Amino acid sequence: MRRRSRVPAAPLPQCRGVDPVRVRLPVDGAWDTVREHLVERLSGAGPGVVDEMFDAGKIVGADGTAVAADAPYVPGMFVWFHRELPEEVPVPFPLRIVHRNEHIVVVDKPHFLATTPRGSHVAETALARLRRELGVPTLSAAHRLDRLTAGLVLFTVRPEERGAYQTLFRDRLVRKEYEAVAPYDPALALPRTVRSRIVKERGSLTAVEVPGEPNAVSRIELIEHRDGLGRYRLVPATGQTHQLRVHMNALGVPILGDPLYPEVTAPAAPGDFRDPLQLLARELEFTDPVTGAAHRFRSTRTLAAWPGQ
């Protein structure tokens, strides 16, 4: 069995709370120089961008020294650089710190703020913002919430402990409770447990239910209703992508403000924060794998479609 090579520590500091990009040159590469490989690999960055980065000394090796454009290609070599951060409209809502100690940080995330850098949301994410505001560059997310979903997210402080907290979510040892506002259907018998098989193909915006062994289980309860709307408690036993949104839509009561279910709508313009998805991660409950403490955290946010909670 081939032993995986140890990944060196990043030789570049974070930029606005965002880690540098790390690239490992393929072991079976046939390129003559590092530049040739990066020009091919980063072709989407635009013509001349990679050469400009080499000229400016922005691509470095494990020792932090700039890599020359004509440096020989070395299979398995690591290089680092900072991506050009996109222009982002600031999300004008605060992150609320619910709990913080030397091991974890639990925050109450607003709608529209991505949990971690992805796509066009990089520096304007919960992770990058927390690293900047708390001055903790080692902070990492133990799990994720959709950008449009508000509520509780768990971050870890120490890299060597991150795996222990991620394992809680992988092994379904975290009790998660959500609230949602959706149409009220008096003919819909609740509470009920929904079981189905959900698949989300790479590149597709939406997930779909397909025949097969269930991999998604959600408990759906009606808390109260008024004026044709219901406030629902959603307790997922599994963590498939868009699981709660898919299950609510399948029941005929899609969550208010959902731009994907029951049908995909045009994305809102940058800076348009008027119609948040009415889904909130209300509670997180687990036993701390490092300290043994029993934790139960509760969001204090409310859903705009249900005032007076």
Secondary structure, DSSP 8 states (H G I E B T S, - for coil): ----------SS--BTTB--EEEE--TT---SBHHHHHHHHTGGG-TTHHHHHHHTT--B-TTS-B--TT-B--TT-EEEE-----------S--EEEEE-SSEEEEEE-TT-BSS-BTTBSSSBHHHHHHHHHT-TT-EESS---TT-EEEEEEES-HHHHHHHHHHHHTT-SEEEEEEEEE--TTS--SEEEEEEEE--TT-SS-EEESSS--EEEEEEEEEEETTEEEEEEEESS--TTHHHHHHHHTT---TT-SSSSS------TT--SS--SEEEEEEEEE-TTT--EEEEE-----TTSTT-
